[in-house]
């Protein structure tokens, strides 16, 4: 993907496509994040402000004080940055007409700050006092946000055509509805807004982040202009690089179970690098990892009180999280499976020439193959299947999820089926 220096023209040049309701796109509306991808995407984004380079939400700014916002993505992406103030007022400040050379394209694994060095504008904290949020939406493809914001002919920054978090979430959900779940993601950071200081106060002293264009060249980059007077480029100290360690919590302490699991499962070779701190998930904890080679994105997770954590990868992880999302909004593990009870395993070719992956959980299992997909089995049917030898038996791998038939559980496999009949499970060959 190559950067498009005029990405911002999408706002005025493209017609607004009909938007589907938020839930129809697969996106989830969330009071904290406004819009959340229910699927764990390979694309991840971090966002922070210049007083809080780790994005922990500890920074405080005076009204009128200048602010800079940084982002980093795991893959090449187009980034859209919104500020939501304590009154719920919203501004879109990236993309804009002044970042023409860079636009809102962000190369993978590159810390990018807005405004950049030598930019013709500054961002200034508005008001009121309280807590502001910065929402970063990253997409592998440029988005049409013309239903959300618009640029006038000579306007360098967008005017919002929608206000309110719920409406913004609905519109953004529509904007990403045509993308694969792997092609977009969001992140949020917070900062406090305190009393008015000596910075650059704006008339009225309220509203989200305010844009101030430097007087040397007030013409937006998309409008032809005479040769501007050269402006000195300020030197900006580099922001510190965030390096999260396996098992590290945001407070700097470590989860020993996650650390042990990382070492046990060949660490970075199989899991890649940490993409988050260890965070709470239901009645336990988890940490996200980038994944390595064919292993896919990974989690290490464990329930409270457990001294052992386990790793789940790739297709197994995607289905596990999808079941959790469908069952409880992704706030905890799916009840039909529970917490991981063993590290994910690779299953060699069986008598049908099929190989795959196996994930073992407290109350069930997930089997995954390229030929058929990823399916769950649980309870007595799973016990019967594994008692016969599981995927290595004449039954082979599951070809669908366990399902109800005539009031009892049933399962279909490569080489046969299991049916609950007359109070017992019976096995049939094809």
Protein Blocks (a to p, Z undefined) as FASTA:
>chain_A
ZZdfklmmmmmmpccdddddfklnopacdfklopacfbdcfbdcddddfklmnonopacc
dehiacddddddfbdcddddddddfkopacdfbdcfklmmnmmadcehiacddddehiab
dcddfbdeddddddddddfbdcdfklmbccdfklcbdcdfbecjklmmmmmmmmmmmpcf
klgccdddddddddddfklccehiiacddddddfklmccfkbccdddddddddddddddd
ddddehiafkopacfklmmmmmmnopmmlnopafbdcddehjbdddddebjajlopaddd
ddehiabdcddehjlmmmmmmmmmmmnoopaccfklopafbdcddddddfkopacddddd
fkbccdddfklopcddehjllmmmmmnopjmmmnlpafbdcddeehiacdddfklccdde
ehiacdddZZ
